[in-house]
Amino acid sequence: MQVLVHGGAGSDPDEPAPRQAVLDEAAETGAATSDPVDAVEAAIHVLESSPRFNAGVGSAVQSDGAIRTDAGIMTDDRAVGAACSMPDVEHAVSVARIVMEETPHGFVSGEHAVTLAEAFDVETGVNLWSERTREKWAETEADRPTGGVASELEWIQNQYGQTDPGGRDEDAAEAAGDGNGDERRTEQTETGARDGDLDHDTVGAVAFDGEHLTAATSTGGRWLALAGRVGDVPQVGSGFYCSPAAAVSATGAGEDIARVTLSRRVARHIERGLDADAAAELAIDEFAELTGSTAGVIAIDSSGTLGSAFNSSMMQTARATTR
């Protein structure tokens, strides 16, 4: 079993070593299983239970002061499950798996997803606040709006920032290959400094047992997003994707990742003949050209080649292999 995990694309973390230790544990936990679906779920459970990442415990807080979790999972036969906007659910990836394996649907949301979780013994009503998120939320108390949706949206916009999606057109970005990836990555690091304040440390995992592939991603969303906002993570092809050729998990600026279906883009490059690492690099270069935003991806292809790329300051990853 090969497992590759990520802890999100963003700014340099304050304590990278402890975060890396959790990522290493997650990869090893996943690799100790015998099935790729079990592998990504087990790996992500470790990350969802750590307050150092924006998934499960320690998730980002939305504008109404609530924490809602999202996740998606997909296998190489294109079975898919996703769940979103779940208050107080630590292991969102397990709910996504339930949607995939136990329902005729691909996506369940909100309180209905929580009810589904309860029916299959996934713990709900979990306190997902961490010391970090409590302190950060408390810092916003004096500025929180009280004048309705219009004032709330203005406040969110000031906190959240807005990305101008202007850039080269799709065909031009697809043709990118001019060797300027490093230059673009530097530019995005300098102009995307706000990423560290938006808790882009979503988590994800990809796994391959020599025959089958699986991908999954889990998140607490984006800091101070409008209550009920759903980003890229539970959207198939955006935050996660899997086909017979590749398994991919993405992290970063969620709205922009969804606009360009970043995970599907990586898989498409692999299907066209690139290995996982080259496909990840090309897709991130295209993403930067199209959106001007920061993101990261991890991937594994059907040959067992692992790949990762990012244009933020950092994206910590870990890998583990068992035979």
TORKOL-4160 file (C-alpha; in steps of 0.2 Angstrom, whole numbers, padded with zeros to 4 digits, m for minus):
323
<pt num="1" X="0000" Y="0000" Z="0000"/>
<pt num="2" X="0006" Y="0017" Z="m0005"/>
<pt num="3" X="m0001" Y="0032" Z="0004"/>
<pt num="4" X="0002" Y="0051" Z="0002"/>
<pt num="5" X="m0006" Y="0064" Z="0013"/>
<pt num="6" X="m0006" Y="0083" Z="0013"/>
<pt num="7" X="m0009" Y="0096" Z="0027"/>
<pt num="8" X="m0015" Y="0110" Z="0016"/>
<pt num="9" X="m0007" Y="0123" Z="0006"/>
<pt num="10" X="m0004" Y="0140" Z="0014"/>
<pt num="11" X="0009" Y="0151" Z="0023"/>
<pt num="12" X="0023" Y="0144" Z="0034"/>
<pt num="13" X="0016" Y="0136" Z="0049"/>
<pt num="14" X="0022" Y="0142" Z="0066"/>
<pt num="15" X="0027" Y="0124" Z="0072"/>
<pt num="16" X="0030" Y="0114" Z="0056"/>
<pt num="17" X="0039" Y="0099" Z="0065"/>
<pt num="18" X="0024" Y="0094" Z="0076"/>
<pt num="19" X="0013" Y="0096" Z="0061"/>
<pt num="20" X="0025" Y="0085" Z="0051"/>
<pt num="21" X="0024" Y="0072" Z="0065"/>
<pt num="22" X="0005" Y="0071" Z="0063"/>
<pt num="23" X="0006" Y="0069" Z="0044"/>
<pt num="24" X="0019" Y="0055" Z="0046"/>
<pt num="25" X="0008" Y="0046" Z="0058"/>
<pt num="26" X="m0007" Y="0048" Z="0046"/>
<pt num="27" X="0002" Y="0041" Z="0031"/>
<pt num="28" X="0009" Y="0026" Z="0041"/>
<pt num="29" X="m0008" Y="0023" Z="0048"/>
<pt num="30" X="m0016" Y="0023" Z="0031"/>
<pt num="31" X="m0002" Y="0012" Z="0024"/>
<pt num="32" X="m0005" Y="m0001" Z="0037"/>
<pt num="33" X="m0022" Y="m0005" Z="0030"/>
<pt num="34" X="m0026" Y="m0018" Z="0016"/>
<pt num="35" X="m0038" Y="m0008" Z="0006"/>
<pt num="36" X="m0036" Y="0010" Z="m0002"/>
<pt num="37" X="m0053" Y="0016" Z="0004"/>
<pt num="38" X="m0048" Y="0011" Z="0022"/>
<pt num="39" X="m0031" Y="0019" Z="0019"/>
<pt num="40" X="m0037" Y="0036" Z="0015"/>
<pt num="41" X="m0051" Y="0036" Z="0028"/>
<pt num="42" X="m0038" Y="0030" Z="0042"/>
<pt num="43" X="m0025" Y="0043" Z="0037"/>
<pt num="44" X="m0038" Y="0057" Z="0036"/>
<pt num="45" X="m0045" Y="0052" Z="0053"/>
<pt num="46" X="m0028" Y="0055" Z="0061"/>
<pt num="47" X="m0028" Y="0073" Z="0053"/>
<pt num="48" X="m0046" Y="0077" Z="0057"/>
<pt num="49" X="m0042" Y="0073" Z="0076"/>
<pt num="50" X="m0027" Y="0085" Z="0077"/>
<pt num="51" X="m0031" Y="0103" Z="0081"/>
<pt num="52" X="m0016" Y="0108" Z="0070"/>
<pt num="53" X="m0026" Y="0106" Z="0054"/>
<pt num="54" X="m0041" Y="0114" Z="0047"/>
<pt num="55" X="m0052" Y="0098" Z="0047"/>
<pt num="56" X="m0062" Y="0090" Z="0061"/>
<pt num="57" X="m0055" Y="0097" Z="0077"/>
<pt num="58" X="m0048" Y="0114" Z="0074"/>
<pt num="59" X="m0058" Y="0118" Z="0059"/>
<pt num="60" X="m0061" Y="0136" Z="0053"/>
<pt num="61" X="m0076" Y="0146" Z="0060"/>
<pt num="62" X="m0089" Y="0153" Z="0049"/>
<pt num="63" X="m0097" Y="0170" Z="0050"/>
<pt num="64" X="m0111" Y="0165" Z="0062"/>
<pt num="65" X="m0098" Y="0157" Z="0074"/>
<pt num="66" X="m0102" Y="0139" Z="0069"/>
<pt num="67" X="m0090" Y="0126" Z="0063"/>
<pt num="68" X="m0096" Y="0115" Z="0049"/>
<pt num="69" X="m0086" Y="0101" Z="0040"/>
<pt num="70" X="m0085" Y="0095" Z="0022"/>
<pt num="71" X="m0077" Y="0080" Z="0014"/>
<pt num="72" X="m0077" Y="0069" Z="m0002"/>
<pt num="73" X="m0070" Y="0052" Z="m0007"/>
<pt num="74" X="m0069" Y="0043" Z="m0024"/>
<pt num="75" X="m0062" Y="0027" Z="m0030"/>
<pt num="76" X="m0055" Y="0022" Z="m0047"/>
<pt num="77" X="m0071" Y="0014" Z="m0053"/>
<pt num="78" X="m0078" Y="0032" Z="m0051"/>
<pt num="79" X="m0089" Y="0028" Z="m0035"/>
<pt num="80" X="m0091" Y="0044" Z="m0026"/>
<pt num="81" X="m0097" Y="0051" Z="m0010"/>
<pt num="82" X="m0097" Y="0068" Z="m0002"/>
<pt num="83" X="m0105" Y="0077" Z="0013"/>
<pt num="84" X="m0105" Y="0095" Z="0018"/>
<pt num="85" X="m0110" Y="0109" Z="0030"/>
<pt num="86" X="m0111" Y="0097" Z="0045"/>
<pt num="87" X="m0110" Y="0105" Z="0062"/>
<pt num="88" X="m0100" Y="0096" Z="0075"/>
<pt num="89" X="m0095" Y="0081" Z="0065"/>
<pt num="90" X="m0076" Y="0077" Z="0067"/>
<pt num="91" X="m0074" Y="0063" Z="0054"/>
<pt num="92" X="m0082" Y="0071" Z="0039"/>
<pt num="93" X="m0073" Y="0058" Z="0028"/>
<pt num="94" X="m0082" Y="0044" Z="0036"/>
<pt num="95" X="m0099" Y="0052" Z="0032"/>
<pt num="96" X="m0093" Y="0054" Z="0014"/>
<pt num="97" X="m0089" Y="0036" Z="0013"/>
<pt num="98" X="m0106" Y="0032" Z="0020"/>
<pt num="99" X="m0114" Y="0042" Z="0006"/>
<pt num="100" X="m0103" Y="0032" Z="m0007"/>
<pt num="101" X="m0106" Y="0015" Z="0000"/>
<pt num="102" X="m0123" Y="0015" Z="0008"/>
<pt num="103" X="m0134" Y="0027" Z="m0002"/>
<pt num="104" X="m0139" Y="0029" Z="m0020"/>
<pt num="105" X="m0133" Y="0047" Z="m0020"/>
<pt num="106" X="m0116" Y="0056" Z="m0022"/>
<pt num="107" X="m0119" Y="0071" Z="m0011"/>
<pt num="108" X="m0128" Y="0074" Z="0006"/>
<pt num="109" X="m0128" Y="0091" Z="0015"/>
<pt num="110" X="m0131" Y="0099" Z="0031"/>
<pt num="111" X="m0142" Y="0092" Z="0045"/>
<pt num="112" X="m0147" Y="0078" Z="0034"/>
<pt num="113" X="m0129" Y="0073" Z="0032"/>
<pt num="114" X="m0128" Y="0073" Z="0051"/>
<pt num="115" X="m0143" Y="0062" Z="0053"/>
<pt num="116" X="m0135" Y="0050" Z="0041"/>
<pt num="117" X="m0119" Y="0050" Z="0051"/>
<pt num="118" X="m0129" Y="0046" Z="0067"/>
<pt num="119" X="m0138" Y="0032" Z="0058"/>
<pt num="120" X="m0121" Y="0023" Z="0054"/>
<pt num="121" X="m0113" Y="0027" Z="0071"/>
<pt num="122" X="m0102" Y="0041" Z="0066"/>
<pt num="123" X="m0100" Y="0052" Z="0081"/>
<pt num="124" X="m0109" Y="0069" Z="0080"/>
<pt num="125" X="m0111" Y="0083" Z="0093"/>
<pt num="126" X="m0092" Y="0084" Z="0094"/>
<pt num="127" X="m0084" Y="0100" Z="0101"/>
<pt num="128" X="m0073" Y="0105" Z="0086"/>
<pt num="129" X="m0066" Y="0121" Z="0094"/>
<pt num="130" X="m0047" Y="0121" Z="0097"/>
<pt num="131" X="m0037" Y="0134" Z="0108"/>
<pt num="132" X="m0031" Y="0142" Z="0092"/>
<pt num="133" X="m0048" Y="0144" Z="0084"/>
<pt num="134" X="m0056" Y="0151" Z="0100"/>
<pt num="135" X="m0042" Y="0164" Z="0102"/>
<pt num="136" X="m0044" Y="0169" Z="0083"/>
<pt num="137" X="m0063" Y="0170" Z="0085"/>
<pt num="138" X="m0062" Y="0181" Z="0100"/>
<pt num="139" X="m0051" Y="0193" Z="0091"/>
<pt num="140" X="m0065" Y="0197" Z="0079"/>
<pt num="141" X="m0078" Y="0200" Z="0093"/>
<pt num="142" X="m0077" Y="0219" Z="0092"/>
<pt num="143" X="m0079" Y="0220" Z="0074"/>
<pt num="144" X="m0093" Y="0208" Z="0071"/>
<pt num="145" X="m0108" Y="0215" Z="0062"/>
<pt num="146" X="m0125" Y="0216" Z="0069"/>
<pt num="147" X="m0135" Y="0225" Z="0055"/>
<pt num="148" X="m0141" Y="0210" Z="0044"/>
<pt num="149" X="m0135" Y="0201" Z="0029"/>
<pt num="150" X="m0128" Y="0217" Z="0020"/>
<pt num="151" X="m0117" Y="0222" Z="0034"/>
<pt num="152" X="m0112" Y="0204" Z="0037"/>
<pt num="153" X="m0107" Y="0202" Z="0019"/>
<pt num="154" X="m0097" Y="0218" Z="0019"/>
<pt num="155" X="m0088" Y="0212" Z="0035"/>
<pt num="156" X="m0084" Y="0195" Z="0027"/>
<pt num="157" X="m0077" Y="0203" Z="0012"/>
<pt num="158" X="m0065" Y="0214" Z="0022"/>
<pt num="159" X="m0060" Y="0199" Z="0032"/>
<pt num="160" X="m0060" Y="0186" Z="0018"/>
<pt num="161" X="m0052" Y="0195" Z="0003"/>
<pt num="162" X="m0057" Y="0193" Z="m0015"/>
<pt num="163" X="m0047" Y="0185" Z="m0029"/>
<pt num="164" X="m0048" Y="0192" Z="m0046"/>
<pt num="165" X="m0050" Y="0177" Z="m0057"/>
<pt num="166" X="m0042" Y="0187" Z="m0072"/>
<pt num="167" X="m0028" Y="0178" Z="m0081"/>
<pt num="168" X="m0024" Y="0169" Z="m0097"/>
<pt num="169" X="m0039" Y="0160" Z="m0105"/>
<pt num="170" X="m0041" Y="0141" Z="m0103"/>
<pt num="171" X="m0033" Y="0136" Z="m0119"/>
<pt num="172" X="m0017" Y="0146" Z="m0116"/>
<pt num="173" X="m0016" Y="0139" Z="m0098"/>
<pt num="174" X="m0017" Y="0122" Z="m0105"/>
<pt num="175" X="m0003" Y="0125" Z="m0116"/>
<pt num="176" X="0008" Y="0132" Z="m0102"/>
<pt num="177" X="0025" Y="0124" Z="m0102"/>
<pt num="178" X="0037" Y="0139" Z="m0104"/>
<pt num="179" X="0048" Y="0135" Z="m0089"/>
<pt num="180" X="0041" Y="0150" Z="m0079"/>
<pt num="181" X="0033" Y="0139" Z="m0065"/>
<pt num="182" X="0046" Y="0144" Z="m0052"/>
<pt num="183" X="0044" Y="0163" Z="m0056"/>
<pt num="184" X="0025" Y="0161" Z="m0055"/>
<pt num="185" X="0027" Y="0152" Z="m0039"/>
<pt num="186" X="0037" Y="0166" Z="m0031"/>
<pt num="187" X="0025" Y="0179" Z="m0037"/>
<pt num="188" X="0010" Y="0169" Z="m0029"/>
<pt num="189" X="0019" Y="0167" Z="m0013"/>
<pt num="190" X="0022" Y="0186" Z="m0012"/>
<pt num="191" X="0005" Y="0191" Z="m0017"/>
<pt num="192" X="m0005" Y="0178" Z="m0008"/>
<pt num="193" X="0001" Y="0181" Z="0009"/>
<pt num="194" X="m0016" Y="0182" Z="0016"/>
<pt num="195" X="m0018" Y="0163" Z="0013"/>
<pt num="196" X="m0011" Y="0160" Z="0030"/>
<pt num="197" X="m0025" Y="0170" Z="0038"/>
<pt num="198" X="m0038" Y="0160" Z="0029"/>
<pt num="199" X="m0034" Y="0142" Z="0036"/>
<pt num="200" X="m0031" Y="0134" Z="0020"/>
<pt num="201" X="m0024" Y="0119" Z="0029"/>
<pt num="202" X="m0037" Y="0107" Z="0022"/>
<pt num="203" X="m0031" Y="0089" Z="0023"/>
<pt num="204" X="m0031" Y="0075" Z="0010"/>
<pt num="205" X="m0025" Y="0058" Z="0006"/>
<pt num="206" X="m0022" Y="0047" Z="m0010"/>
<pt num="207" X="m0019" Y="0028" Z="m0009"/>
<pt num="208" X="m0014" Y="0014" Z="m0021"/>
<pt num="209" X="m0012" Y="m0005" Z="m0017"/>
<pt num="210" X="m0005" Y="m0010" Z="m0034"/>
<pt num="211" X="m0022" Y="m0012" Z="m0042"/>
<pt num="212" X="m0034" Y="0001" Z="m0036"/>
<pt num="213" X="m0034" Y="0019" Z="m0032"/>
<pt num="214" X="m0043" Y="0030" Z="m0020"/>
<pt num="215" X="m0043" Y="0049" Z="m0016"/>
<pt num="216" X="m0051" Y="0059" Z="m0002"/>
<pt num="217" X="m0051" Y="0077" Z="0005"/>
<pt num="218" X="m0058" Y="0084" Z="0022"/>
<pt num="219" X="m0060" Y="0102" Z="0028"/>
<pt num="220" X="m0067" Y="0114" Z="0040"/>
<pt num="221" X="m0069" Y="0127" Z="0026"/>
<pt num="222" X="m0063" Y="0144" Z="0025"/>
<pt num="223" X="m0061" Y="0156" Z="0040"/>
<pt num="224" X="m0075" Y="0168" Z="0042"/>
<pt num="225" X="m0084" Y="0162" Z="0026"/>
<pt num="226" X="m0103" Y="0166" Z="0025"/>
<pt num="227" X="m0112" Y="0154" Z="0036"/>
<pt num="228" X="m0117" Y="0139" Z="0025"/>
<pt num="229" X="m0103" Y="0142" Z="0012"/>
<pt num="230" X="m0097" Y="0126" Z="0003"/>
<pt num="231" X="m0080" Y="0127" Z="m0005"/>
<pt num="232" X="m0071" Y="0115" Z="m0017"/>
<pt num="233" X="m0067" Y="0100" Z="m0005"/>
<pt num="234" X="m0084" Y="0090" Z="m0007"/>
<pt num="235" X="m0085" Y="0094" Z="m0026"/>
<pt num="236" X="m0080" Y="0080" Z="m0036"/>
<pt num="237" X="m0066" Y="0085" Z="m0049"/>
<pt num="238" X="m0062" Y="0100" Z="m0038"/>
<pt num="239" X="m0056" Y="0095" Z="m0021"/>
<pt num="240" X="m0054" Y="0077" Z="m0025"/>
<pt num="241" X="m0055" Y="0065" Z="m0040"/>
<pt num="242" X="m0051" Y="0048" Z="m0044"/>
<pt num="243" X="m0051" Y="0038" Z="m0061"/>
<pt num="244" X="m0042" Y="0022" Z="m0067"/>
<pt num="245" X="m0027" Y="0033" Z="m0071"/>
<pt num="246" X="m0025" Y="0043" Z="m0055"/>
<pt num="247" X="m0030" Y="0048" Z="m0038"/>
<pt num="248" X="m0029" Y="0067" Z="m0033"/>
<pt num="249" X="m0032" Y="0078" Z="m0018"/>
<pt num="250" X="m0032" Y="0097" Z="m0019"/>
<pt num="251" X="m0030" Y="0111" Z="m0006"/>
<pt num="252" X="m0030" Y="0130" Z="m0007"/>
<pt num="253" X="m0041" Y="0144" Z="m0013"/>
<pt num="254" X="m0058" Y="0134" Z="m0014"/>
<pt num="255" X="m0068" Y="0145" Z="m0025"/>
<pt num="256" X="m0054" Y="0146" Z="m0038"/>
<pt num="257" X="m0050" Y="0127" Z="m0037"/>
<pt num="258" X="m0069" Y="0124" Z="m0041"/>
<pt num="259" X="m0068" Y="0136" Z="m0055"/>
<pt num="260" X="m0055" Y="0126" Z="m0064"/>
<pt num="261" X="m0059" Y="0109" Z="m0057"/>
<pt num="262" X="m0041" Y="0107" Z="m0051"/>
<pt num="263" X="m0041" Y="0089" Z="m0046"/>
<pt num="264" X="m0049" Y="0083" Z="m0062"/>
<pt num="265" X="m0036" Y="0094" Z="m0072"/>
<pt num="266" X="m0022" Y="0084" Z="m0064"/>
<pt num="267" X="m0030" Y="0067" Z="m0068"/>
<pt num="268" X="m0033" Y="0073" Z="m0086"/>
<pt num="269" X="m0014" Y="0077" Z="m0088"/>
<pt num="270" X="m0010" Y="0059" Z="m0082"/>
<pt num="271" X="m0023" Y="0052" Z="m0093"/>
<pt num="272" X="m0014" Y="0061" Z="m0108"/>
<pt num="273" X="0003" Y="0053" Z="m0103"/>
<pt num="274" X="0011" Y="0063" Z="m0089"/>
<pt num="275" X="0017" Y="0055" Z="m0073"/>
<pt num="276" X="0009" Y="0061" Z="m0057"/>
<pt num="277" X="0023" Y="0073" Z="m0052"/>
<pt num="278" X="0024" Y="0081" Z="m0070"/>
<pt num="279" X="0005" Y="0082" Z="m0070"/>
<pt num="280" X="0004" Y="0090" Z="m0053"/>
<pt num="281" X="0017" Y="0103" Z="m0058"/>
<pt num="282" X="0008" Y="0108" Z="m0074"/>
<pt num="283" X="m0009" Y="0109" Z="m0066"/>
<pt num="284" X="m0003" Y="0121" Z="m0053"/>
<pt num="285" X="0006" Y="0132" Z="m0066"/>
<pt num="286" X="m0011" Y="0132" Z="m0076"/>
<pt num="287" X="m0020" Y="0136" Z="m0060"/>
<pt num="288" X="m0009" Y="0151" Z="m0056"/>
<pt num="289" X="m0011" Y="0157" Z="m0074"/>
<pt num="290" X="m0030" Y="0156" Z="m0074"/>
<pt num="291" X="m0034" Y="0162" Z="m0056"/>
<pt num="292" X="m0019" Y="0171" Z="m0048"/>
<pt num="293" X="m0022" Y="0161" Z="m0033"/>
<pt num="294" X="m0013" Y="0148" Z="m0022"/>
<pt num="295" X="m0016" Y="0130" Z="m0021"/>
<pt num="296" X="m0008" Y="0113" Z="m0019"/>
<pt num="297" X="m0011" Y="0095" Z="m0025"/>
<pt num="298" X="m0005" Y="0078" Z="m0022"/>
<pt num="299" X="m0008" Y="0063" Z="m0034"/>
<pt num="300" X="m0003" Y="0045" Z="m0037"/>
<pt num="301" X="m0005" Y="0037" Z="m0054"/>
<pt num="302" X="m0008" Y="0019" Z="m0059"/>
<pt num="303" X="0010" Y="0015" Z="m0061"/>
<pt num="304" X="0013" Y="0020" Z="m0042"/>
<pt num="305" X="0021" Y="0036" Z="m0046"/>
<pt num="306" X="0018" Y="0049" Z="m0032"/>
<pt num="307" X="0017" Y="0068" Z="m0036"/>
<pt num="308" X="0014" Y="0084" Z="m0027"/>
<pt num="309" X="0015" Y="0103" Z="m0032"/>
<pt num="310" X="0010" Y="0119" Z="m0024"/>
<pt num="311" X="0012" Y="0138" Z="m0027"/>
<pt num="312" X="0010" Y="0144" Z="m0009"/>
<pt num="313" X="0023" Y="0146" Z="0004"/>
<pt num="314" X="0022" Y="0128" Z="0010"/>
<pt num="315" X="0012" Y="0112" Z="0008"/>
<pt num="316" X="0018" Y="0099" Z="0020"/>
<pt num="317" X="0016" Y="0081" Z="0015"/>
<pt num="318" X="0020" Y="0063" Z="0020"/>
<pt num="319" X="0021" Y="0047" Z="0012"/>
<pt num="320" X="0022" Y="0029" Z="0018"/>
<pt num="321" X="0023" Y="0012" Z="0009"/>
<pt num="322" X="0020" Y="m0006" Z="0015"/>
<pt num="323" X="0022" Y="m0022" Z="0005"/>
